């Protein structure tokens, strides 16, 4: 997200795999501070190794190594008196989920014969070329037959929605899946099923994994009724592999254990059904897309009496795209071209793509009375602490962990 700052804004970030630091009170340079290492220094660029050393100076700054021969990334000087230190934990981004009809707990679709239905999605694209104003896209209109049922309508809306969104930017923006309140039974006695994103084929490890599956049945990846199901349109008599009526929409699952993931066709026809729409994280590149969002959209259904349920999106905190945007803005405050209308100069990007970060913020107000304002100027330094990508924990010996302690914060304050 784009930021504003009344006076000073700066970002430094570490790599949690880096542990090497200069000795206490050694002068820090690009030669002795490795790329990805970070520390606090005094006005003479001498390493303040811990909180005791920091407490003996009036002013300090944070510096980040970018490799030998490359200039250090340095925050402005921070006056200890009057500055405050706060922190925030890493929080994952959460995608919006909306459901029309059955939502995994309650609700249903209409089952009117020979009737037209549609879902209207109002959305804003996140890429620079298309985010100037909202636009509307549809799943439908689709028409039910003379013997309509809920799962038939859900399937028609899902297939139509997938087709209508396939050319949209940002990874098609959202995905469509069917939901069913039908009771789950075992797909087979043993084995696993492999679901591949974008493919209609389900490959099984052994025919026993799909012994109970018949053409026309519905299969999912878990027993949870909030997870999508797919109609089976073909089954290989020898291998047990399945063909679905639409491509698998979510991330690939190479080893789903055969179990209570099957809904018999007769059961699905009598059960409540719904259409689930889940936002997809937009592609991101700080040099081209320039801003970070989580997709949000509104959903309406042609039958206004039908339940529409939405669980809102969350941007998250310390996700790598957000950190990259802040790093980009910080380069702009350093004097590099960051005007939104002009392509930025290609530069080193220290943020780790796919990484997780906690955040420590140092903020202050400095007197500039009589210079340009009667009010003080505000400053902010964001120190992004790189966390273990799997566990979300702070590396015990990383330079970021040491700086967190130097600033008087606890590791738990920035961990996931």
C-alpha positions in Angstrom: 0.0 0.0 0.0 1.2 3.5 -0.7 2.3 5.5 2.3 2.6 9.1 3.2 5.0 10.7 5.7 5.0 14.2 7.0 8.8 14.4 7.1 10.9 11.2 7.1 10.2 7.6 6.2 12.7 4.9 6.0 12.7 1.1 5.8 15.4 -1.5 6.7 15.0 -5.2 6.6 17.1 -8.3 7.4 17.6 -11.9 6.2 17.1 -14.3 9.1 19.8 -16.6 7.7 22.5 -14.0 8.4 24.2 -14.0 11.7 27.6 -12.2 11.1 28.0 -8.7 12.6 31.0 -6.4 13.3 32.5 -6.4 16.8 31.1 -4.1 19.5 31.8 -0.4 18.7 33.6 -1.4 15.4 33.0 1.1 12.6 30.3 -0.4 10.3 31.0 -0.4 6.6 29.8 -2.2 3.5 32.9 -4.4 3.9 32.1 -5.8 7.4 28.3 -5.8 7.3 27.2 -8.6 5.0 24.2 -8.3 2.7 21.0 -9.0 4.7 22.6 -8.2 8.1 21.4 -5.3 10.1 22.4 -3.5 13.3 22.2 -0.2 15.2 25.1 2.4 15.1 25.9 5.7 16.8 26.7 9.0 15.0 30.2 7.7 14.3 28.9 4.5 12.6 30.1 2.4 15.6 28.2 -0.8 16.2 25.8 -0.6 19.2 25.8 -4.3 20.0 23.1 -4.4 22.7 20.5 -2.4 24.7 23.2 -1.3 27.2 25.3 0.2 24.4 22.2 1.9 22.9 21.3 3.4 26.3 24.6 5.3 26.4 24.1 7.4 23.3 21.7 10.3 22.5 21.2 9.4 18.8 21.5 6.3 16.7 20.5 4.9 13.3 19.7 1.5 11.8 21.9 0.2 8.9 21.4 -2.7 6.5 24.1 -4.4 4.6 23.6 -4.7 0.8 26.9 -6.4 0.0 30.5 -5.3 -0.4 30.9 -2.4 -2.8 27.2 -1.4 -2.4 26.2 1.5 -0.2 24.6 0.7 3.2 20.9 1.2 3.5 20.7 3.7 6.4 17.9 5.2 8.4 18.1 8.9 9.4 19.5 9.7 12.8 17.0 9.0 15.6 17.1 10.9 18.8 16.6 8.5 21.7 14.7 11.1 23.8 11.2 11.5 22.4 11.3 8.4 20.2 8.9 5.5 20.7 9.3 1.9 19.7 6.3 -0.3 18.8 5.9 -3.6 17.0 3.4 -5.8 15.2 3.2 -9.5 14.6 3.3 -11.1 11.2 -0.3 -11.9 10.0 -1.0 -13.7 6.8 -3.3 -12.2 4.2 -6.7 -13.7 4.0 -8.7 -13.9 0.8 -12.4 -12.9 0.6 -14.9 -15.8 0.4 -18.4 -15.3 -0.7 -21.1 -17.9 -1.2 -24.5 -17.8 -2.9 -27.0 -20.3 -1.5 -25.5 -23.0 0.8 -22.4 -21.7 2.5 -21.2 -24.8 4.3 -23.6 -24.4 7.2 -26.9 -22.9 6.0 -28.7 -21.5 2.9 -29.8 -23.0 -0.3 -30.2 -22.2 -4.0 -33.6 -22.0 -5.7 -34.8 -25.0 -7.7 -37.3 -23.4 -10.1 -37.8 -25.2 -13.4 -37.0 -23.4 -16.7 -35.8 -20.2 -15.0 -32.8 -17.9 -15.7 -30.4 -17.1 -12.9 -27.1 -15.2 -12.7 -24.5 -14.0 -10.2 -23.2 -10.5 -10.5 -19.7 -9.7 -9.3 -18.7 -6.1 -8.9 -14.9 -5.7 -8.7 -11.9 -3.5 -9.0 -8.8 -4.8 -10.7 -5.5 -4.1 -9.0 -3.3 -3.6 -12.0 -2.5 0.0 -13.0 -4.3 -0.2 -16.3 -7.7 -1.4 -15.0 -8.1 -0.2 -11.4 -9.5 3.2 -12.1 -13.1 2.2 -11.6 -15.2 -0.9 -10.7 -16.6 -3.2 -13.4 -19.2 -5.9 -13.4 -18.8 -9.5 -14.6 -21.3 -12.4 -14.4 -21.6 -16.1 -13.8 -24.6 -16.7 -16.0 -27.2 -16.2 -17.1 -27.9 -19.9 -17.0 -31.3 -21.6 -17.5 -32.6 -24.5 -15.5 -34.3 -27.4 -17.2 -37.8 -28.9 -16.6 -36.6 -31.0 -13.6 -34.3 -28.4 -11.9 -32.4 -29.1 -8.7 -29.9 -27.1 -6.7 -26.7 -28.9 -7.6 -27.5 -28.7 -11.3 -27.9 -24.9 -11.0 -24.7 -24.6 -8.9 -22.7 -26.6 -11.6 -24.0 -24.4 -14.4 -23.2 -21.2 -12.6 -19.7 -22.5 -11.7 -18.8 -23.6 -15.3 -20.1 -20.3 -16.7 -18.3 -18.2 -14.1 -15.0 -20.0 -14.8 -15.4 -19.3 -18.5 -16.3 -15.6 -18.0 -13.3 -15.0 -15.7 -10.7 -16.9 -17.6 -9.3 -13.8 -19.4 -9.4 -11.5 -16.4 -6.0 -10.1 -15.1 -4.7 -11.0 -11.6 -4.9 -14.8 -12.0 -8.6 -14.6 -13.1 -9.3 -12.6 -9.9 -11.4 -15.3 -8.1 -12.3 -19.0 -8.4 -15.7 -20.7 -8.5 -16.5 -24.0 -6.8 -19.7 -25.9 -5.9 -20.8 -26.5 -2.3 -23.1 -29.3 -1.2 -24.8 -30.2 2.1 -24.9 -33.9 0.9 -23.6 -36.6 3.2 -20.0 -37.7 2.4 -19.1 -41.4 2.0 -15.9 -43.2 1.3 -14.5 -42.8 -2.2 -12.7 -46.2 -1.9 -10.9 -48.5 0.4 -7.4 -47.2 0.2 -4.9 -45.1 -1.8 -4.6 -41.4 -2.7 -6.0 -39.0 -5.3 -4.0 -36.2 -7.0 -5.8 -33.0 -7.8 -3.9 -30.6 -10.1 -4.8 -26.9 -10.4 -6.1 -26.2 -13.8 -6.7 -29.8 -14.8 -9.9 -31.8 -15.0 -8.0 -35.1 -14.5 -7.8 -36.7 -11.0 -5.0 -39.3 -10.9 -5.2 -42.1 -8.3 -2.4 -44.2 -6.8 -4.5 -47.3 -7.1 -7.9 -48.3 -8.5 -9.0 -49.0 -4.9 -9.0 -45.2 -4.1 -12.1 -44.6 -6.3 -13.9 -48.0 -6.1 -17.1 -46.4 -5.0 -17.1 -43.5 -7.4 -19.7 -43.5 -10.3 -20.1 -41.1 -13.2 -22.4 -38.3 -12.0 -21.2 -38.4 -8.4 -19.5 -35.4 -6.8 -16.1 -35.6 -5.2 -14.1 -33.1 -3.1 -10.8 -33.1 -1.3 -12.0 -33.1 2.4 -15.1 -34.0 4.3 -15.7 -30.3 5.2 -18.9 -28.9 3.7 -17.2 -25.5 3.3 -14.8 -27.0 0.7 -15.6 -27.3 -3.0 -16.9 -30.4 -4.7 -16.6 -31.4 -8.4 -18.9 -33.5 -10.6 -17.4 -36.7 -12.0 -18.0 -37.0 -15.8 -15.8 -40.0 -16.6 -13.9 -42.8 -14.8 -11.2 -45.0 -16.2 -12.3 -48.6 -15.7 -8.7 -49.8 -15.4 -6.8 -47.1 -13.5 -9.7 -45.6 -11.5 -8.7 -42.1 -12.7 -11.5 -39.5 -12.8 -12.5 -36.7 -15.1 -14.2 -33.7 -13.6 -16.8 -31.4 -15.2 -14.6 -28.4 -14.6 -10.9 -27.9 -13.9 -9.7 -28.1 -10.3 -9.6 -24.5 -9.1 -7.4 -24.3 -6.0 -3.8 -25.1 -5.4 -2.7 -28.6 -6.4 -3.1 -31.4 -3.8 -1.0 -34.3 -4.9 -1.9 -36.8 -2.2 -5.5 -36.7 -0.9 -6.3 -39.8 1.1 -9.2 -41.8 -0.1 -12.0 -41.4 2.5 -15.2 -39.5 3.2 -14.9 -37.2 0.1 -17.7 -38.6 -2.1 -21.3 -37.5 -2.5 -23.5 -39.9 -4.4 -25.4 -38.3 -7.3 -28.8 -39.1 -5.7 -27.7 -37.6 -2.4 -26.4 -34.4 -4.1 -29.6 -33.9 -6.1 -31.7 -33.8 -2.9 -29.3 -31.7 -0.8 -28.9 -28.0 -0.5 -26.2 -26.5 -2.8 -24.3 -23.3 -3.3 -21.6 -21.5 -5.3 -18.4 -20.5 -3.5 -16.3 -17.7 -4.8 -12.8 -17.2 -3.3 -10.5 -14.3 -4.1 -7.1 -15.0 -5.7 -4.0 -13.0 -4.7 -3.1 -10.7 -7.6 0.2 -11.0 -9.3 2.7 -8.6 -7.8 5.9 -7.0 -8.9 6.9 -3.7 -7.3 8.5 -2.4 -10.5 5.4 -2.8 -12.6 2.2 -3.2 -10.5 3.4 -0.6 -7.9 0.9 -1.3 -5.2 -0.3 -4.2 -3.1 -3.9 -5.2 -2.4 -5.9 -8.2 -1.5 -8.8 -8.6 -4.0 -12.2 -7.5 -2.8 -15.5 -7.8 -4.6 -19.3 -7.6 -4.0 -21.7 -10.4 -5.0 -25.4 -10.2 -5.8 -27.7 -12.9 -7.0 -30.7 -12.6 -9.4 -33.0 -14.2 -6.9 -32.9 -11.7 -4.1 -34.4 -14.1 -1.6 -31.4 -16.4 -1.8 -28.8 -16.1 1.0 -25.5 -14.4 0.0 -22.7 -14.8 2.6 -19.3 -13.0 2.6 -16.2 -13.4 4.8 -14.1 -10.3 4.2 -10.5 -10.2 3.0 -7.6 -9.2 5.2 -4.5 -7.5 3.8 -2.3 -9.0 6.5 0.8 -7.5 8.2 4.4 -8.1 7.2 3.5 -10.1 4.0 6.4 -9.8 1.6 4.5 -7.8 -1.0 3.7 -5.1 1.6 7.3 -5.1 2.7 8.4 -4.7 -0.9 6.1 -1.7 -1.3 7.5 -0.1 1.8 11.0 -0.8 0.6 10.2 0.8 -2.7 8.8 3.9 -1.0 11.9 4.1 1.2 14.0 4.2 -2.0 11.9 7.1 -3.1 12.6 9.0 0.1 16.3 8.3 -0.6 16.0 10.2 -3.9 15.4 7.5 -6.4 12.6 7.9 -8.9 9.4 6.6 -7.4 6.8 8.7 -9.2 3.7 6.6 -10.0 3.5 7.9 -13.5 7.1 7.1 -14.4 8.7 3.6 -14.5 11.1 3.3 -11.7 14.8 2.7 -12.2 15.5 -1.0 -11.8 17.2 -1.6 -8.5 18.3 -4.2 -6.1 15.4 -5.7 -4.2 16.4 -7.0 -0.8 13.0 -8.2 0.3 12.7 -12.0 0.1 9.8 -13.1 -2.2 7.5 -15.4 -0.3 9.1 -14.3 3.0 7.4 -13.5 6.3 8.2 -10.4 8.3 7.4 -9.0 11.7 7.6 -5.2 12.1 9.2 -2.9 14.6 8.5 0.9 14.1 10.5 3.7 15.6 8.7 7.0 15.4 9.4 10.5 16.7 8.6 14.2 16.2 11.4 16.7 15.8 11.2 20.5 16.1 11.3 22.5 12.9 9.6 25.6 14.3 10.7 28.7 12.5 12.0 26.8 9.5 8.9 25.6 7.5 6.2 25.0 10.1 5.0 25.8 13.6 4.4 22.1 14.1 7.0 19.4 14.5 8.0 17.1 11.7 7.2 13.5 12.0 9.6 10.6 11.3 9.2 6.9 11.0 11.6 4.0 10.6 10.2 0.6 9.9 12.4 -2.3 10.7 11.1 -5.5 9.1 12.3 -8.6 10.9 12.6 -11.6 8.6 11.0 -14.7 10.1 11.4 -18.4 9.3 9.2 -19.0 6.2 7.7 -22.3 7.6 7.4 -21.7 11.3 7.0 -17.9 11.4 9.5 -17.7 14.2 12.4 -15.3 14.7 15.8 -16.9 14.2 17.5 -17.1 17.6 21.0 -16.0 16.3 20.0 -13.9 13.3 21.1 -10.2 13.1 17.4 -9.2 13.1 16.8 -11.1 16.4 19.8 -9.3 18.0 18.5 -5.9 16.8 15.1 -6.6 18.2 16.7 -7.2 21.6 18.8 -4.1 21.3 15.7 -2.0 20.7 14.2 -3.5 23.8 11.5 -5.6 22.2 10.7 -9.3 22.8 10.9 -11.8 20.1 7.2 -12.7 20.7 6.3 -9.2 19.7 7.1 -9.7 16.1 6.6 -13.4 15.5 3.7 -15.0 13.7 
